[in-house]
């Protein structure tokens, strides 16, 4: 099924029901046409990081179902799967074969062998300066020791968790694996592939090993070329300064809008609409917008759209206004991986306030691009402190497991009903075509008027909102669609 200009749901396979089959039932019965696509977060056998440490891609984790269940979901929705292009689990065939056979393994070039990588740079490398230059996700050098069955030892590049060993994306054997895996994904229903952590994939001496140009473009083009014959496309995932996603957009790839979440929070906390207006005018149409994902609320993504003082204000207000949002939930005490993300549901970040929350989603719906809504956000879910404390995992505050019965109850809440209605309307109305236009005005400091038109100007959607008192009106071709007083 081709990608449709309809909202995409982000969900785990066991978060809206126990498995993929139950998720499908829930979507059909309770969510309806509010969503047209599903980003099914990693559903492959994995050894950690909630699926992001896969050890194989050719089967579905039996706990979630099987390929028949995935393909059935793809009959009703366009689908996005995750491909961890930067790393694979130590339980993988590649790692295990390499560990057993060492240089005799056909995978002896599949991983980035730390010592061999630096050997080419000269004696006594890496220096401390080399290591300090690397864009790291942990305090120490991104390497991990491997002890081979023959008793010898080496180190392999290891950016993320202990299980997630980096792949040598330049190797022939890795490229064969990429092609085989990506083609198999498409044959099982993937219309889009999310390239997780792709910006870390290129390693090059003398760089910070993050979004290394021009090699990163070669990698993205190679992956897109694999998918092109199958009419599938990629969505590169990157949390960084907004200029990097915009650069990716200029190369005609879909991108994520990760700047909108913090900018919208600032708008609703301060009541001032100038920063939101600035961002909407800058944003490309070929993107997926977000307010929430399976990770925390990104802070760094909004830098320079919001000033440093405004970011600090919004962060402080989040802890002050937010419902059960505490600094310690985003700290090392709760295994937080990214100091630039705050752990909270978006609904609780807005104080569990229905009016503020529905307005935030109205802003998202009128922003350039296709809305992506995380499953907890779709149900206006509050912070799950029980799961947080049970697991001591900060991001689990935003990863509640809903039973089918819970979903049936949640969709009866007025704020959820209104959100589903708004999304259903947006999915069908031509004014939101990606080849259409957007016009943004700020009549006063606290108000904003966003006008969306199709390319012929025949269909017009208008959002008029006051960020201070959280009121808004939505009209379609002059007729009122929704009003919040």
For each residue, the residues with C-beta under 8 A, 3 or more apart:
1: 4 74 75 77 78 79 189 191
2: 78 191 231
3: 37 78 191 192 233
4: 1 36 37 78
5: 36 370 427 432 433 434
6: 33 35 36 37 78 370 427
7: 34 35 36 37 370 371 372 373 423 426 427
8: 35 36 37 38 39 78 80 288 370 371 372 373
9: 27 31 35 37 38 39 77 372 373 374 375 378
10: 39 41 293 294 372 373 374 375
11: 15 16 23 38 39 40 41 374 375
12: 15 40 41 43 50 51 294 375 399
13: 19 20 23 40 41 43 61 64 65
14: 17 18 19 23 63 64 401
15: 11 12 23 375 399 400 401 402
16: 11 22 23 26 27 375 402 404 407
17: 14 21 22 23 25 26 402 403 404 407
18: 14 22 403
19: 13 14 22 23 63 64 65 69
20: 13 23 24 40 43 60 64 65 69 70 73
21: 17 24 25 65 69 72
22: 16 17 18 19 25 26 404
23: 11 13 14 15 16 17 19 20 26 27 73
24: 20 21 27 28 69 72 73 76
25: 17 21 22 28 29 404
26: 16 17 22 23 29 30 31 404 407
27: 9 16 23 24 30 31 35 38 76 77
28: 24 25 31 32 76
29: 25 26 408
30: 26 27 407 408 411
31: 9 26 27 28 34 35 378 411 420
32: 28 420 424
33: 6 36 424 427 428
34: 7 31 378 419 420 421 423 424 427
35: 6 7 8 9 27 31 38 77 373 378 423 427
36: 4 5 6 7 8 33 77 78 427
37: 3 4 6 7 8 9 77 78 79 80 191
38: 8 9 11 27 35 73 77 78 79 80
39: 8 9 10 11 79 80 194 372
40: 11 12 13 20 43 70 73 79 80 81
41: 10 11 12 13 50 51 82 294
42: 46 50 51 52 54 82 84
43: 12 13 20 40 51 60 61 64 65 70 81
44: 51 54 55 56 57 59 60 61
45: 54 55 56 59 61
46: 42 49 50 51 52 53 54 55 61 89
47: 53 55 89 90 91 163
48: 52 53 89 161 162 163 164
49: 46 52 53 160 161 163 164
50: 12 41 42 46 294 399
51: 12 41 42 43 44 46 54 61 82
52: 42 46 48 49 82 84 164 196
53: 46 47 48 49 84 87 88 89 161 163 164
54: 42 44 45 46 51 57 84 88 89 92
55: 44 45 46 47 88 89 90 91 92 93
56: 44 45 59 92 93
57: 44 54 83 181 184 185
58: 181 184
59: 44 45 56 62 66 67
60: 20 43 44 64 65 66 67 69 70
61: 13 43 44 45 46 51 64
62: 59 65 66
63: 14 19
64: 13 14 19 20 43 60 61 69
65: 13 19 20 21 43 60 62 68 69 70
66: 59 60 62 69 70
67: 59 60 70 71 188
68: 65 71 72
69: 19 20 21 24 60 64 65 66 72 73
70: 20 40 43 60 65 66 67 73 74 79 188 189
71: 67 68 74 75 188 189
72: 21 24 68 69 75 76
73: 20 23 24 38 40 69 70 76 77 79 189
74: 1 70 71 77 78 79 188 189 190 191
75: 1 71 72
76: 24 27 28 72 73
77: 1 9 27 35 36 37 38 73 74
78: 1 2 3 4 6 8 36 37 38 74 191 192
79: 1 37 38 39 40 70 73 74 189 190 191 192
80: 8 37 38 39 40 190 191 192 193 194 235
81: 40 43 185 190 192 193 194
82: 41 42 51 52 193 194 196
83: 57 181 182 185 193 194 195 196
84: 42 52 53 54 87 88 164 196 197
85: 167 169 178 195 196 197 198 201 219 223
86: 159 160 164 166 167 169 196 197 198 200 201
87: 53 84 158 159 160 164 165 166 167 197
88: 53 54 55 84 92 94 95 164 165 167
89: 46 47 48 53 54 55 92 95 163 164 165
90: 47 55 95 96 162 163 165
91: 47 55 95 96 163
92: 54 55 56 88 89 95 96
93: 55 56 96 97 107
94: 88 97 98 107 110 111 177
95: 88 89 90 91 92 98 99 107 111 165
96: 90 91 92 93 99 100
97: 93 94 100 101 105 106 107
98: 94 95 101 102 105 107 108 110 111 146 148
99: 95 96 102 146 147 148 149
100: 96 97 105 148 149
101: 97 98 104 105 108 149
102: 98 99 105 108 148 149 150 152
103: 108
104: 101 108
105: 97 98 100 101 102 108
106: 97 173
107: 93 94 95 97 98 110 111 173
108: 98 101 102 103 104 105
109: 168 171 172 173 174
110: 94 98 107 167 168 171 173 174 177
111: 94 95 98 107 156 157 165 166 167 168
112: 117 156 157 166 167 168 203
113: 116 117 154 155 156 157
114: 117 118 143 154 155 156 157
115: 118 119 154 155
116: 113 119 120
117: 112 113 114 120 121 157 203 205
118: 114 115 121 125 126 130 205
119: 115 116 125
120: 116 117 205
121: 117 118 125 126 130 205 206
122: 125
123:
124: 127
125: 118 119 121 122 130 205
126: 118 121 130 131 141
127: 124 130 131
128: 131 132
129: 132 133
130: 118 121 125 126 127 133 134 205
131: 126 127 128 134 141
132: 128 129
133: 129 130 206 207 208 209
134: 130 131 141 142 208 209 210
135: 200 208 209 210
136: 139 140 141 142 159
137: 142 159 160 337 338
138: 142
139: 136
140: 136
141: 126 131 134 136
142: 134 136 137 138 157 158 159 166
143: 114 155 156 157 158
144: 155 156 158 162 165
145: 153 154 155
146: 98 99 153 154 155 156
147: 99 151 152 153
148: 98 99 100 102 151 152 153 154
149: 99 100 101 102
150: 102
151: 147 148
152: 102 147 148
153: 145 146 147 148
154: 113 114 115 145 146 148
155: 113 114 115 143 144 145 146
156: 111 112 113 114 143 144 146 165 166
157: 111 112 113 114 117 142 143 165 166 203
158: 87 142 143 144 162 164 165 166
159: 86 87 136 137 142 164 166 197 200
160: 49 86 87 137 164 197 337
161: 48 49 53 164
162: 48 90 144 158
163: 47 48 49 53 89 90 91
164: 48 49 52 53 84 86 87 88 89 158 159 160 161
165: 87 88 89 90 95 111 144 156 157 158
166: 86 87 111 112 142 156 157 158 159 200 201 203
167: 85 86 87 88 110 111 112 174 201
168: 109 110 111 112 171 174
169: 85 86 174 175 178 201 202 219
170: 174
171: 109 110 168 174 175
172: 109 175 176
173: 106 107 109 110 176 177
174: 109 110 167 168 169 170 171 177 178
175: 169 171 172 178 179 222
176: 172 173 179 180
177: 94 110 173 174 180 181
178: 85 169 174 175 181 182 222 223 226
179: 175 176 182 183 226
180: 176 177 183 184
181: 57 58 83 177 178 184 185
182: 83 178 179 185 186 193 223 226 227
183: 179 180 186 187 226 230
184: 57 58 180 181 187 188
185: 57 81 83 181 182 188 190 193
186: 182 183 189 190 191 227 230 232
187: 183 184 230
188: 67 70 71 74 184 185
189: 1 70 71 73 74 79 186
190: 74 79 80 81 185 186 193 232
191: 1 2 3 37 74 78 79 80 186 231 232 233
192: 3 78 79 80 81 232 233 234 235 254
193: 80 81 82 83 182 185 190 223 227 232 233 234 235
194: 39 80 81 82 83 234 235 237
195: 83 85 198 220 223 234 235 236 237
196: 52 82 83 84 85 86 237
197: 84 85 86 87 159 160 200 201 237
198: 85 86 195 201 216 219 220 236 237 238
199: 210 211 216 236 238 240 244
200: 86 135 159 166 197 209 210
201: 85 86 166 167 169 197 198 216 219
202: 169 209 211 212 215 216 219
203: 112 117 157 166 209 212
204: 207 209 212 215
205: 117 118 120 121 125 130
206: 121 133
207: 133 204 210 212
208: 133 134 135 212
209: 133 134 135 200 202 203 204 212
210: 134 135 199 200 207
211: 199 202 216 238 240 244
212: 202 203 204 207 208 209 215 216
213: 216 217
214: 217 218
215: 202 204 212 218 219
216: 198 199 201 202 211 212 213 219 220
217: 213 214 220 221 251
218: 214 215 221 222
219: 85 169 198 201 202 215 216 222 223
220: 195 198 216 217 223 224 234 236 248 251 253
221: 217 218 224 225
222: 175 178 218 219 225 226
223: 85 178 182 193 195 219 220 226 227 234
224: 220 221 227 228 233 234 253
225: 221 222 228
226: 178 179 182 183 222 223
227: 182 186 193 223 224 230 232 233 234
228: 224 225 231 232
229:
230: 183 186 187 227
231: 2 191 228
232: 186 190 191 192 193 227 228
233: 3 191 192 193 224 227 253 254
234: 192 193 194 195 220 223 224 227 253 254
235: 80 192 193 194 195 253 254 255 256 288
236: 195 198 199 220 248 253 255
237: 194 195 196 197 198 256
238: 198 199 211 244 245 248 256
239: 258 295 298 300 301 338 340 341
240: 199 211 244 245 300 301
241: 244 300 301 303 304
242: 245 246 258 259 301 302 303 304 305
243: 246 247
244: 199 211 238 240 241 247 248
245: 238 240 242 248 249 255 256 257 258 287
246: 242 243 249 250 255 282 284
247: 243 244 250 251
248: 220 236 238 244 245 251 253 255
249: 245 246 252 253 255 284 286 287
250: 246 247
251: 217 220 247 248
252: 249 286
253: 220 224 233 234 235 236 248 249 286
254: 192 233 234 235 286 287 288
255: 235 236 245 246 248 249 284 286 287 288
256: 235 237 238 245 287 288 290 372
257: 245 260 283 287 288 289 290 367 368 369
258: 239 242 245 261 290 298 301
259: 242 262 263 279 301 302 305
260: 257 263 264 279 283 289 290 291 363 364 367
261: 258 264 265 290 291 292 297 298 301 302 346
262: 259 265 266 297 298 299 301 302 306 311 314
263: 259 260 266 267 275 276 279 302 305 306
264: 260 261 267 268 276 291 360 363 364
265: 261 262 268 269 297 314 317 318 349 350 360
266: 262 263 269 270 272 275 276 302 306 310 311 313 314
267: 263 264 270 271 272 273 275 276 363 467
268: 264 265 271 350 356 359 360 467 470
269: 265 266 313 314 317 318 321
270: 266 267 310 313 314 317 467
271: 267 268 445 446 467 468
272: 266 267 275 445 446 467
273: 267 276 277 442 445 446 447 448 465 467
274: 277 278 442 445
275: 263 266 267 272 278 279 305 306 310
276: 263 264 266 267 273 279 280 363 448 467
277: 273 274 280 281 440 441 442 448
278: 274 275 281 282 305
279: 259 260 263 275 276 282 283 305
280: 276 277 283 366 367 368 438 440 450
281: 277 278 438 440
282: 246 278 279 305
283: 257 260 279 280 287 367 368 369
284: 246 249 255 287 368 369
285: 368 369 434 435 436 438
286: 249 252 253 254 255 369 434
287: 245 249 254 255 256 257 283 284 368 369 370
288: 8 235 254 255 256 257 369 370 371 372
289: 257 260 364 367 368 369 370 371 372
290: 256 257 258 260 261 293 364 372 374
291: 260 261 264 346 360 361 364 373 374 377
292: 261 297 345 346 373 374 376 377 398
293: 10 290 372 374
294: 10 12 41 50 374 395 398 399
295: 239 298 338 341 395
296: 330 336 338 341 342 343 344 394 395 398
297: 261 262 265 292 318 341 342 343 344 346 349
298: 239 258 261 262 295 301 302 340 341
299: 262 302 303 311 315 340 341 342
300: 239 240 241 303 340
301: 239 240 241 242 258 259 261 262 298
302: 242 259 261 262 263 266 298 299 305 306 311
303: 241 242 299 300 306 308 311
304: 241 242 307
305: 242 259 263 275 278 279 282 302
306: 262 263 266 275 302 303 310 311 314
307: 304 310 311
308: 303 311 312
309: 312 313
310: 266 270 275 306 307 313 314
311: 262 266 299 302 303 306 307 308 314 315
312: 308 309 315 316
313: 266 269 270 309 310 316 317
314: 262 265 266 269 270 306 310 311 317 318
315: 299 311 312 318 319 342
316: 312 313 319 320
317: 265 269 270 313 314 320 321
318: 265 269 297 314 315 321 322 325 342 344 349
319: 315 316 322 325 326 327
320: 316 317
321: 269 317 318 349 350 351
322: 318 319 325 344 348 349 350 351
323: 348 351 352 382 383
324: 348 382 383 385
325: 318 319 322 329 342 343 344 348 349 383
326: 319 329
327: 319 330 331
328: 331 333 334
329: 325 326 334 336 343 344 388 394 397
330: 296 327 334 336 339 341 342 343 394
331: 327 328 334 336 394
332: 335 336
333: 328 392
334: 328 329 330 331 343 388 392 393 394
335: 332 392 393 394
336: 296 329 330 331 332 339 341 343 394 395
337: 137 160 341
338: 137 239 295 296 341
339: 330 336
340: 239 298 299 300
341: 239 295 296 297 298 299 330 336 337 338
342: 296 297 299 315 318 325 330 349
343: 296 297 325 329 330 334 336 394 395 397 398
344: 296 297 318 322 325 329 348 349 383 397 398
345: 292 348 349 376 377 381 382 383 384 397 398
346: 261 291 292 297 349 350 357 360 374 376 377
347: 350 352 357 376 377 380 381 382
348: 322 323 324 325 344 345 351 352 382 383
349: 265 297 318 321 322 325 342 344 345 346
350: 265 268 321 322 346 347 353 356 357 360
351: 321 322 323 348 356
352: 323 347 348 357 382
353: 350 356 357 470
354: 357 358 380 414 415
355: 358 359 470 471 484
356: 268 350 351 353 359 360 470
357: 346 347 350 352 353 354 360 361 380 415
358: 354 355 361 362 415 418 419 422 484
359: 268 355 356 362 363 465 467 470 471 472 484
360: 264 265 268 291 346 350 356 357 363 364
361: 291 357 358 364 365 373 377 419 422 423
362: 358 359 365 366 422 463 465 472 474 482
363: 260 264 267 276 359 360 366 367 450 463 465
364: 260 264 289 290 291 360 361 367 371 373
365: 361 362 371 422 423 426 432 463
366: 280 362 363 438 450 452 461 463
367: 257 260 280 283 289 363 364 371
368: 257 280 283 284 285 287 289 438
369: 257 283 284 285 286 287 288 289 434
370: 5 6 7 8 287 288 289 434
371: 7 8 288 289 364 365 367 423 426
372: 7 8 9 10 39 256 288 289 290 293
373: 7 8 9 10 35 291 292 361 364 377 378 423
374: 9 10 11 290 291 292 293 294 346 377 378 398
375: 9 10 11 12 15 16 378 379 402
376: 292 345 346 347 379 381 398 399 400
377: 291 292 345 346 347 361 373 374 380 381
378: 9 31 34 35 373 374 375 416 419 420
379: 375 376 402 407 410 411 416
380: 347 354 357 377 410 413 415 416 419
381: 345 347 376 377 384 398 400 402 410
382: 323 324 345 347 348 352
383: 323 324 325 344 345 348 388 397 398
384: 345 381 387 388 396 397 398 399 400
385: 324 388 389 397
386: 389 390
387: 384 390 391 396 397 399 400 401
388: 329 334 383 384 385 391 392 393 394 396 397
389: 385 386 392
390: 386 387
391: 387 388 396
392: 333 334 335 388 389
393: 334 335 388 396
394: 296 329 330 331 334 335 336 343 388 397
395: 294 295 296 336 343 398 399
396: 384 387 388 391 393 399
397: 329 343 344 345 383 384 385 387 388 394
398: 292 294 296 343 344 345 374 376 381 383 384 395
399: 12 15 50 294 376 384 387 395 396
400: 15 376 381 384 387
401: 14 15 387
402: 15 16 17 375 379 381 406 407 410
403: 17 18 406 407
404: 16 17 22 25 26 407 408
405: 408 409
406: 402 403 409 410
407: 16 17 26 30 379 402 403 404 410 411
408: 29 30 404 405 411 412
409: 405 406 412
410: 379 380 381 402 406 407 413 416
411: 30 31 379 407 408 416 417 420
412: 408 409 416 417
413: 380 410 416 417
414: 354 417 418
415: 354 357 358 380 418 419
416: 378 379 380 410 411 412 413 419 420
417: 411 412 413 414 420 421
418: 358 414 415 421 422 482
419: 34 358 361 378 380 415 416 422 423
420: 31 32 34 378 411 416 417 423 424
421: 34 417 418 424 425 482
422: 358 361 362 365 418 419 425 426 474 481 482
423: 7 34 35 361 365 371 373 419 420 426 427
424: 32 33 34 420 421 427 428
425: 421 422 428 429 476 481 482
426: 7 365 371 422 423 429 432 461
427: 5 6 7 33 34 35 36 423 424
428: 33 424 425
429: 425 426 432 459 461 476
430: 433 436 454 458 459
431: 436 452 453 454 459 460 461 476
432: 5 365 426 429 436 452 461
433: 5 430 436 454 455
434: 5 285 286 369 370
435: 285 454 455
436: 285 430 431 432 433 452 453 454 455
437: 452 453 455 457
438: 280 281 285 366 368 450 451 452 453
439: 450 451 453
440: 277 280 281 448 449 450 451
441: 277 448 449 451
442: 273 274 277 445 447 448 449
443: 447 448 449
444: 447
445: 271 272 273 274 442
446: 271 272 273 466 467 468 469
447: 273 442 443 444 464 465 466 467
448: 273 276 277 440 441 442 443 463 464 465 467
449: 440 441 442 443 462 463 464 465
450: 280 363 366 438 439 440 462 463 465
451: 438 439 440 441 460 461 462
452: 366 431 432 436 437 438 460 461 462
453: 431 436 437 438 439 457 459 460 461
454: 430 431 433 435 436 457 458 459
455: 433 435 436 437
456: 459
457: 437 453 454 460
458: 430 454
459: 429 430 431 453 454 456 476 477
460: 431 451 452 453 457 476 477 478
461: 366 426 429 431 432 451 452 453 474 475 476 481
462: 449 450 451 452 473 474 475
463: 362 363 365 366 448 449 450 472 473 474
464: 447 448 449 472 473 475
465: 273 359 362 363 447 448 449 450 471 472 473
466: 446 447 469 470 471 472
467: 267 268 270 271 272 273 276 359 446 447 448 470
468: 271 446
469: 446 466
470: 268 353 355 356 359 466 467 484
471: 355 359 465 466 484 485
472: 359 362 463 464 465 466 482 483 484
473: 462 463 464 465 480 482 483 484
474: 362 422 461 462 463 480 481 482 483
475: 461 462 464 478 479 480 481
476: 425 429 431 459 460 461 479 481
477: 459 460
478: 460 475
479: 475 476
480: 473 474 475 483
481: 422 425 461 474 475 476
482: 362 418 421 422 425 472 473 474
483: 472 473 474 480
484: 355 358 359 470 471 472 473
485: 471
